[in-house]
């Protein structure tokens, strides 16, 4: 047993150097992260709590914009465009935008810091919302797709909030920090659909005021970000232990070839992809069944609530039962959502299916994200996080596009049967994670 992997004795706090070394070993030790260690010597100070609260507020407001895009785009496009099977293409372009922008955004943040990087994302959000307004007002489908592409940069930054949260706290608090910031989506579940209901017919054409509201929300995010104390690039470099500074970053292929990175990224991809698949199609399916637009807004509200309310306790569940156990429960819940969807086409079938789907997504995705953060060192974070999100949103972009197409061609129930295949693949990824854990000796 070497000094880097030796735990501190009971009653003795570990030195900063030892804690830094432990973080190094975390990226090299495939066993770590499956059940986060608890170190009573590491607590959260007042500043860390304040930063997490402000970052959670940004998550709430930023996620509201994303929720409004899901709830409004398909329904706004069909008001003027005859190809209903392409109604979700602007949302798909947003996901493609995430794939295009995530590497530049992540590398920019690693170079100039999170604070400026996130505010650049808000500027892109304002620009994208403006383009969406122009596209809808002029009934130009291609301009709306361009708006979605620009908004992809803002969403790429939004998805990095969870990684930023993990960097603000000690290792033993990572899962909780990710979970707490993700919990900002609870407010988004109220804010987003409520704003869509209030604004969708405020001015003509329908949903024009909705996209204008997205512009205002990005201004709010830009302002809040100014008050968050992210570590500067220079401070992070100066605070790095000597042992860490002496280890050069590994090539991206070496990071990505780790079995734990592969299986964790796969689980995150399939969690987000399946959720997007169901969420994107549900407004079209609900309206197609003869229900009013307000019912679609209500279902999206319940879905987003299901996605983020569990974040208040997901981190605690991971700490108590282990990451793969919580992820397995998430898969079971998403399958139960499919059962509810296949049981009928009434309002409550949609509501229950989307709510349970959201809870399952939370368990699976938060667990996958917590594991991904243990696969790289601090000097590798930009490219590793970017690669993970490229993989996640390539799946999400495909899912959102296929959702509109399959909903138009096949219908709601065949679409849900297809999601069973995606969940079977996710179960395979989680099983692989559990097999990795069983094949390794515990950390000593």
Order of alpha helices (4+ residues) and beta strands (2+ residues): alpha-alpha-alpha-alpha-alpha-alpha-alpha-alpha-alpha-alpha-alpha-alpha-alpha-alpha-alpha-alpha-alpha-alpha-alpha
